[in-house]
Amino acid sequence: MGYLKYTQYVYILFAVFFIYDGAVKLNEGIEGSTMSFIIAGLAVFMFFFRRKFARKFDDRNKKQ
């Protein structure tokens, strides 16, 4: 279960990728750049959500 601590960083990688993808689409005038930015925002939100949940889970395990 130790690997679950590091899976939250996958969301940051997704966010960086989709921000890059959105910027490229925006510069080339291709439609769908807003969707890439929305997905990037969702990935950042998921990173912080998973991080908070993991900390809460660790704190609960330390108390037992």
N, C-alpha and C positions, 0 to 999 in steps of 0.2 A: 504493500500500500504506500510505500515511500515515493513511488513514481507519481502519485496523484498531486504531490506538492508542486511538481514541475509542469504538469499539464496545463496549469492556468496560464503559463507563458506562451502557449500555443495561440491563445486569443490575441496576444500582443502581436505575434507574427502575422496573424490574419489581418489585424487592423493595419499594420504597416503595408502589407500587400495590397489591400483594398484602397488605401489612401493613394498609393502609387498608381494603381489601376485607374482610379477616378481622376487623378491629375493628368494622366496620359490621355484618357478619353476626353477630358475637358479641353486640353490643348489641341487635339485633333478634330474636335467638333463632333465627335461620335455621341449619339444619344446613349443614355444609361449611366452617365457619370454620377448623377445624384443617387442612384441605387448603390453604387460602390461606396459612396460616402456614408450612406445610411447603414450599410453592412459594417463598415469600419467603426462607426459609432456604437453599434450594437456589440461588436467584438470588444471594444474598450469597456463598455458597461459590464459585459460578462466577465472580463478579467477582474474588475473590482468586486463583483458579486462573488465569484469563486474564491477570491482571496479572503474576503470577509468570512465566508462560510468555512473555509479551511482553518482560519484562525479560531473561529468559534468552536469548531470540532476539536482542535488541538487543546484549547483551554478546558473543554469539558473532559477530555481524556486525562489531562494533568490533575484534575481535581479528584479523580477516582482512585 
